């Protein structure tokens, strides 16, 4: 088993205008829902600087690959993905790395 932490980052844009109430609500809901999942640590939701090609980011840390896999298959993750992400995210890039 690997003892390194797994950092999971998603950089994305939404169908909503950056900084709008709808975009801010999406980010609040992401934090509210995803931080309830066991194993999620150091959750951060942030807006990127205007010179980037996308507008927002979410990052979190997992202690193990098992924690990451449990997160990815957790019902709260599935709900957020199906009810919000697939409907509102327009572009995304996922970056996972060990640290």
C-alpha positions as CSV (number, residue, x, y, z in Angstrom):
1,X,0.0,0.0,0.0
2,X,1.2,3.5,-0.9
3,X,1.6,5.8,2.1
4,X,1.5,9.0,0.0
5,X,-1.5,11.3,0.1
6,X,-3.6,11.6,-3.0
7,X,-4.4,15.1,-4.1
8,X,-7.5,15.4,-6.3
9,X,-8.2,18.7,-8.1
10,X,-10.8,19.7,-10.6
11,X,-10.5,22.9,-12.6
12,X,-13.7,23.9,-14.4
13,X,-16.1,26.4,-15.8
14,X,-19.9,26.5,-15.3
15,X,-22.8,27.4,-17.5
16,X,-23.3,30.3,-15.1
17,X,-21.4,33.6,-15.3
18,X,-18.3,33.5,-13.1
19,X,-19.1,35.3,-9.8
20,X,-22.9,35.1,-10.3
21,X,-25.2,34.0,-7.5
22,X,-25.9,30.7,-9.4
23,X,-22.1,30.0,-9.7
24,X,-21.5,30.8,-6.0
25,X,-24.5,28.6,-5.0
26,X,-22.9,25.7,-7.0
27,X,-19.6,26.1,-5.1
28,X,-21.4,26.3,-1.7
29,X,-23.4,23.2,-2.5
30,X,-20.2,21.4,-3.6
31,X,-18.5,22.1,-0.3
32,X,-21.7,21.3,1.7
33,X,-22.2,17.9,-0.1
34,X,-18.7,16.7,-0.8
35,X,-17.2,17.4,2.7
36,X,-19.8,15.0,4.2
37,X,-18.1,12.1,2.5
38,X,-15.7,10.2,4.8
39,X,-12.0,10.5,3.9
40,X,-12.3,13.9,2.3
41,X,-9.6,16.2,3.8
42,X,-8.4,19.7,3.2
43,X,-11.3,20.6,0.9
44,X,-10.9,23.8,-0.9
45,X,-13.3,25.5,-3.4
46,X,-11.9,28.5,-5.2
47,X,-12.3,30.9,-8.1
48,X,-9.4,31.2,-10.5
49,X,-7.8,34.4,-11.6
50,X,-9.3,36.0,-14.8
51,X,-6.3,35.1,-17.0
52,X,-7.1,31.4,-16.8
53,X,-9.1,29.4,-19.3
54,X,-11.5,28.2,-16.7
55,X,-13.2,29.9,-13.7
56,X,-13.3,27.6,-10.7
57,X,-11.5,24.8,-8.9
58,X,-12.1,22.3,-6.1
59,X,-9.3,20.4,-4.4
60,X,-9.2,17.8,-1.7
61,X,-6.8,15.3,-0.2
62,X,-7.2,11.6,0.6
63,X,-4.9,9.5,2.8
64,X,-5.1,6.5,0.6
65,X,-6.2,5.1,-2.8
66,X,-8.9,3.3,-0.8
67,X,-10.3,6.5,0.6
68,X,-10.2,8.1,-2.9
69,X,-12.1,5.1,-4.4
70,X,-14.7,5.2,-1.6
71,X,-15.2,8.9,-2.3
72,X,-15.6,8.3,-6.0
73,X,-18.3,5.7,-5.4
74,X,-20.1,7.3,-2.5
75,X,-23.8,8.1,-3.0
76,X,-23.3,11.8,-2.0
77,X,-20.6,12.1,-4.8
78,X,-22.9,10.4,-7.2
79,X,-25.8,12.7,-6.3
80,X,-23.8,15.8,-6.7
81,X,-22.3,14.6,-10.0
82,X,-25.7,13.7,-11.4
83,X,-27.8,16.5,-10.0
84,X,-25.4,19.4,-10.3
85,X,-22.1,18.6,-12.1
86,X,-23.5,17.1,-15.3
87,X,-26.1,19.8,-15.6
88,X,-24.0,22.9,-14.8
89,X,-20.3,22.2,-15.6
90,X,-19.3,23.0,-19.1
91,X,-15.5,22.3,-19.2
92,X,-13.3,20.5,-16.8
93,X,-9.8,19.1,-16.2
94,X,-9.1,16.6,-13.4
95,X,-5.6,16.5,-11.9
96,X,-4.7,13.7,-9.5
97,X,-1.3,13.4,-7.9
98,X,0.5,11.8,-5.0
99,X,2.4,13.9,-2.5
